Amino acid sequence: MSIIIFILILAVLVLVHEFGHYITAKKNGILVEEFGFGYPPRLFSIKIKDTVYSINLIPLGGFVKVYGEEYHEKINPKLKKMSFSTKKPYQKALVLVAGIIGNFILGWVLISYLFTQGVPTPTNKVIIEQIQKNSPAETVGIKPNDIVIRVADNTGKSYLVKSSDEFISFTKKNLDKPIVLEIDRQGQTIKKTLVPRSKYPTGQGPLGVIISSFIEKKFPWYQAPFYGLVEAFNITYRIVVELLKTIFQFITLQKPKAKVAGPIGIAYYTSQVIKFGKNAVLELMALLSLNLAVVQLLPFPALDGGRLAFVIYEWVTKKKVNQNFEKYLNLIGFVLLITLAIVISVNDIIRIYK
């Protein structure tokens, strides 16, 4: 089941990305020769009008093959107007960034949906999440979702609780002494007297409660897209910062602090996320989609960003890049990406095994 869900996630990410290239190329009068899921060898294909739609053996990506994508290709004079290489720079740029935009939009849509389902939101309230068995809290009848408003020590001096840290600190200062908790329970204020333990079972605390400073907040459907867009930009920004840090650490031969995962690692993480339900899987998909958008934007040969760099050069200088130079640079970039993917996958296997 984990493998099936992982392949479905990958399929959605790839199809959205490649559909962005596909539809933009079509809209700009460019011939799309093939729209493929996975990498060759080909398992199945069907030709509709001028485009071959294929499913390939290696389900780790996908591609859209547009006519005249490489400058060294020989162009049929009859199809010259439908060639990528003969289009204006802004049209080429649109085709290249369309896949990246597609992945960002997918991440935005998924995050917006999750916002309608409820998201943890920081608060200055101390919320009781769980009560542990045979604990002081269970004995006096404290219940999950109770909110601690105030606390008082054995001298009667009371304090307004403003954070989880304050509540924990207060409890530790009053071990083996009676304290009073003023609690909000569904709008009703009640008081509970109990004694924090100095000795307690492993995994429990003095009171035997698990607390949180987060509440689940649901956004109405008409607000969710706005807040979802803000969150999508925030996540994308954090991804860019961490990615740049990782690249710098890699160049300077430092051990990257961020964990880098390939397809095998992501498949493993998917198997763990499934345990938390549908929304957790959708959250993972949103994060992967935004990550894919950022990675594809990198100005590295064989990525969309690398091809975009060539287009921008052509746009600014009014000169085309040397055909052989572009061909071999893209080939080198592709080989480096495959090598990096293999290295990361081996590291994923070792990490999972350990």
Buried (B, 14 or more C-beta within 10 A) or exposed (E): EBEEBBBEBBBBBBBBBBBBBBBBBBEBEBBBBBBBBBBEEBEEEEEEEEBBBBBBEEBBBBBBBBBBBEBEBEBEEEEEEBBBBBBEBEBBBBBBBBBBBBBBBBBBBBBBBBBBEEBEEEBEBBBBEEBBEEBBBBEBEBEEEBBBBBBBBEEEEEEEBEEBEBBBEBBEEBBEEEBBBBBBBEEEEEEBEBBBBEEBEEEBBBBBBBBBBBBEEEBEEEEBBEBBBEBBEEBBEEBBEBBEBBEEBEEEEEEEEEEBBBBBBBBBBBBEBBEEEEBBBBBBBBBBBBBBBBBBBBEBBBBBBBBBBBBBBBEEEEEEBEEEEBBEBBEEBBEEBEEEBEEBBEBBBEEEEE
